[in-house]
């Protein structure tokens, strides 16, 4: 049972790190919508969300705790007969909470675009060109922009976050379906289309971490299989 737990918990994390690392090894930036970026992170944490935490909750029951520690015999569903309603309610409550929280976060990430493997200086330059649109009034405080279309009087906000060590950036719009958001993103994509990202170690670090976790996961499977022969 322990080898299955390790596989379920750590394999998605390894795959996610290798995937993100491979993106950061490319020569050009990649723009990903916030919902897809968060979906990838959900995949990385799927083992913990759908197996790790439920296992911890079920270990409150002494029989189940013994089962998770030893992995011997079939799953002890019979031990829940005296309090089956309580455990069913607990599982359903946890499942509903996970679904609701994931839905809320996915909705919030609709306001966001993530730019992988981009030179931080290029982000500033691209935004400067993207925001140079006739009829748009811009008020900037640090990395926070207030954008207002003088014709339609539509006002939106934009917050820019740059993570320099990994050459990543994120753009947070107040209205992801607004006219200004679409105009800015079209311009940013055009400015980054021919851009080249300088060589950096961020992708190598992520790939190394992913391969290391994958290596430990595979080795653990072989070791458990060897000692259980």
N, C-alpha and C positions, 0 to 999 in steps of 0.2 A: 504493500500500500504506500509506503514512503516514497518509492520510486515514481509512482503515479502522481503523488502530490507535488514532488519536485518538478516533474515534467509539465504539469498543468500550470504551476505558478510561474515558472521561469522561462519556458519556451516562448510565450508571446512577447515577453520583455526583450529577449534576445533578438527575435525577428524584427521588432519595432526599432531597436537601436541600430541594427544593421541596415534597415531600410532608410532611416533618417541619415545615417552616416554616408550611405551611398549617394543620397541626394546632395549632401554637402561636399562630395568629391567631384561633382560635375563642374564643368567650366562656366556654366551660365546659371543665373538665378532662377528660382522656381516659385511661382505664386500659387498658394493653396488657400482655398476658402476655409474659413474658421470651422465650419461644421465638419468638413472632411478631416481637418487636422485633429479635431477633438475625437472624431470617430476612430482615428488611428490610435490615439492615446487610450480610448476605451478598450480597444483590442489589446493593448499592452497590459492593461490592468484587469483584463477579463478573468484571468486565473484567480486573482485575489478577490474580485468582486463576486464571482459566481461559485467559487469553491473554497477559497481561503477563509473568508469571513463567515460563510455558512458553517464551515467545519468548526471554527472557533465557537460559534453560537451553540452548535449541537454538543460541543464538549462540556457544556454546562451539565449535561446528563452524564452520570458516572459511567454507565455502560458504553455510551458512545465515546466518551473520553478514552476509555480503555481500548476501544476498537481503533480509534485514530492513532494511539500510541503503539499498538502491537500489530494492527492490520490483520489479525487472525479471525477467520470465520466470516460468515456473511454479515451484511449490514444489519445491526440489531434493531430492526423496526419494531419488533415485539416489545422492546423495553419501553416504548412510548405509549403503550395501550392505556395506561392509567391516566395519562395526561395528553392524549392525542389531540384534543381540541385546542389545547394551549399551544402545542408545537405547530399545528397547522396554521393557527392565527399568527404565530411568530414568523413562520416562513412567508406567509402571504404579505404580512406587514413589511418585512424586509424587501421582498420582491417589488411591492408597490413603491416603496421609498426609493429603490434603485432606479426604477423606470421613471418616476417623477423627477428625481434629481437629474438623471441623464437628459430627459426631455428639456428641462429648464436650462441646463448648461448648453445643450445643443442650440436652443433658441437664442441664447445670449451670444454664442459664438457666430451666429449669422452676421453680427455686426463687425466681424473681424476678418482680416486677410493676413496670412502669414507669408513672409518672403524668406525662403531658405537660400542659403549660400549666396548672400549678396554683400558687396562691399559697403560698410556703414556709410562711408562718404558718398557713395552712389545713391543711397536712399535719400539723403539730404538734397542732392542735386536733382534727382528725379522728381521729388516732391516740389521743389522750387519751380521746375518747368511745368509740372502738372497743375500747380495752383496759379500759374500765370495765364489765367483765362479772362478775356474781356468781360467786364460786367460783374466780376466776382470781388467782393470785399473780404479781406483777410485780416484777422486779428490773431496774433500769435503770442502765447506766453509759454516759454520753454518749448516743450514738445506737444503742447496743446494748441490746436488751431480752431478758431471759430470762422466758419465760412458762410457768407451771405450773398445770395444772388440778388443784385440790385433791381432786376426786372420783376422777378416773381416774388421777391422778398422772402424766399425760402432760406431758413437758417439751419445749418447743421454744424456738428462738431467733429473733429478728428484728433485722435490722440496717437502719437507715434512712439513705439517702444523699440529700442535697438539693443540687441544682446551681442556686443562686439566680440567676445571670445569665440562664439560659435558662428559669427557672420550671419545672424538671423535678425529679422525685424518683423514687427506686427503693426498693423494699422487698424485702429478701432474707430468705426464710424457710428454716429448716433442714429443714422437712418440708412441701413444697408441697401434699401431699395430706392433711395432718393436720387434725384437727378444729379446732384453734386457728387454723390458717391460714385455713380456710374461714370461721370465725366472725369473725375480724378483717377479712377482705376484704369480707364481706357488709356489715359495719358501716361500713367505709370508703367503699364504693360508695354506701351510703345517705346518708352525710354529705356526699359530694361531688356527689350527683345534682342538687341545686338550687344548688350553689355557682357563683358567677360569678368569673372571673379578671380582675383589673385589666389595663388596657392596658399592654403592654410591648413592647420592641423586638426581643426574641429571635426571634420569627417573621419579622419583616421582614429581619433580618440573614441568616437561613438562606435565605429566598426570594431575596434579592438575590444571595447567593453561588451558589445553584443556577442562577438566570437568567444570571448572569455566565459561569459555566462552560458553560452551554448555548449562550450567544451565541458564545463563543470556539470551541466545537466546531463550530457551524454555519458560522461565518465561515471556519474552517480548511478545511471541505469546499468552499466556494465558491472560496477562493483556490487550493487545489490543482487543482480542476477548471478554473479559468481559466488557470493557468500550464501545464497539461498539454494544452491545446487545440492 
